[in-house]
C-alpha cells in the first residue's frame, strides 16, 4: 500500500497486489482474498489515523468506469460526515504531506 500522489482527501491510500493484472476483470480470483484482507487492514488503520467517520473503497475497471492506471488497485479514502470527496484533479500533493499521512497510517498498522 502507498499514498495516492493526487489524493481525493487526506489519507487517500492505494492497495496494489503484487500479481500483475490490468484490472479486477482480468485478475486471477485467487488474488481477491489476500488483496481485500489488506484493503480491510488499511481501511481500519486509515479510519483510526485520521479520525474518519467512514471509509470509501473504490476500484475502477476499463476507461468507461474512469480507469486511467492499468494495474489492479483499490482506493481507500477516509471520509468525514458532510465533507464531499474532492475530484481527482491531477494536482499532486506535497511530498512532505504524503509522508506525514503515511506515517500516521503506518503507526496505526503497527498498533
C-alpha positions as CSV (number, residue, x, y, z in Angstrom):
1,X,0.0,0.0,0.0
2,X,1.1,3.6,-0.6
3,X,-0.3,7.1,-0.7
4,X,-2.1,8.4,-3.8
5,X,0.0,11.3,-5.0
6,X,-3.2,13.0,-6.3
7,X,-5.4,12.4,-3.3
8,X,-9.1,13.0,-3.1
9,X,-8.7,13.6,0.6
10,X,-6.1,13.3,3.4
11,X,-5.0,9.7,3.8
12,X,-6.1,8.5,0.4
13,X,-4.2,5.2,0.0
14,X,-3.8,2.7,-2.8
15,X,-3.6,-1.0,-2.2
16,X,-2.0,-2.9,-5.1
17,X,-1.5,-6.7,-5.4
18,X,1.9,-7.9,-6.5
19,X,0.4,-10.1,-9.2
20,X,0.1,-8.1,-12.5
21,X,-3.4,-7.7,-14.0
22,X,-5.0,-4.9,-16.0
23,X,-7.9,-4.7,-13.5
24,X,-10.3,-6.7,-11.5
25,X,-11.9,-8.2,-14.6
26,X,-8.6,-9.7,-15.7
27,X,-7.2,-10.8,-12.3
28,X,-6.8,-14.3,-11.0
29,X,-9.6,-14.8,-8.5
30,X,-7.0,-16.2,-6.0
31,X,-5.7,-12.6,-5.7
32,X,-9.0,-11.3,-4.2
33,X,-8.9,-12.9,-0.7
34,X,-5.4,-11.6,0.1
35,X,-6.0,-8.3,-1.6
36,X,-9.2,-7.5,0.3
37,X,-7.7,-8.7,3.6
38,X,-5.1,-6.0,3.1
39,X,-7.7,-3.4,2.0
40,X,-9.6,-4.1,5.2
41,X,-6.5,-3.7,7.3
42,X,-5.5,-0.5,5.6
43,X,-9.1,0.9,5.8
44,X,-9.2,0.3,9.6
45,X,-5.8,2.0,10.0
46,X,-6.8,4.9,7.8
47,X,-10.1,5.4,9.6
48,X,-8.3,5.5,13.0
49,X,-5.3,7.5,11.8
50,X,-7.5,10.4,10.5
51,X,-10.4,10.1,12.9
52,X,-12.7,9.5,10.0
53,X,-16.4,8.8,10.2
54,X,-16.2,6.2,7.4
55,X,-14.1,4.9,4.6
56,X,-14.8,4.9,0.8
57,X,-13.4,1.9,-1.1
58,X,-13.1,2.5,-4.9
59,X,-12.0,0.3,-7.8
60,X,-12.3,1.1,-11.5
61,X,-12.4,-1.3,-14.5
62,X,-11.9,0.0,-18.0
63,X,-12.0,3.5,-19.4
64,X,-15.8,3.9,-19.2
65,X,-15.6,3.5,-15.4
66,X,-12.8,6.0,-15.0
67,X,-9.8,3.7,-15.0
68,X,-6.7,5.5,-16.0
69,X,-4.0,3.3,-14.4
70,X,-4.0,-0.2,-16.0
71,X,-2.9,-2.3,-13.0
72,X,-5.4,-3.6,-10.5
73,X,-5.5,-1.3,-7.4
74,X,-8.0,-0.3,-4.8
75,X,-8.5,3.2,-3.4
76,X,-9.0,3.6,0.4
77,X,-10.2,7.1,1.3
78,X,-11.1,8.2,4.8
79,X,-14.4,10.1,4.8
80,X,-15.9,12.7,7.1
81,X,-19.6,13.4,7.6
82,X,-20.8,16.3,5.4
83,X,-17.5,16.7,3.5
84,X,-17.6,15.7,-0.2
85,X,-14.9,13.7,-1.8
86,X,-12.5,16.0,-3.8
87,X,-12.4,15.3,-7.5
88,X,-9.3,13.5,-8.9
89,X,-7.9,16.8,-10.1
90,X,-4.4,15.8,-11.2
91,X,-2.9,18.1,-8.7
92,X,-0.1,16.4,-6.8
93,X,0.1,16.7,-3.1
94,X,3.3,18.0,-1.4
95,X,5.7,15.1,-0.7
96,X,6.0,16.2,3.0
97,X,2.2,16.0,3.4
98,X,2.2,12.5,1.9
99,X,5.0,11.4,4.2
100,X,3.2,12.8,7.2
101,X,0.0,11.0,6.2
102,X,1.8,7.7,5.5
103,X,3.5,7.9,9.0
104,X,0.1,8.3,10.6
105,X,-1.2,5.2,8.8
106,X,2.0,3.2,9.5
107,X,1.6,4.0,13.2
108,X,-1.9,2.6,13.2
109,X,-0.9,-0.5,11.2
110,X,1.8,-1.2,13.9
111,X,-0.6,-1.0,16.8
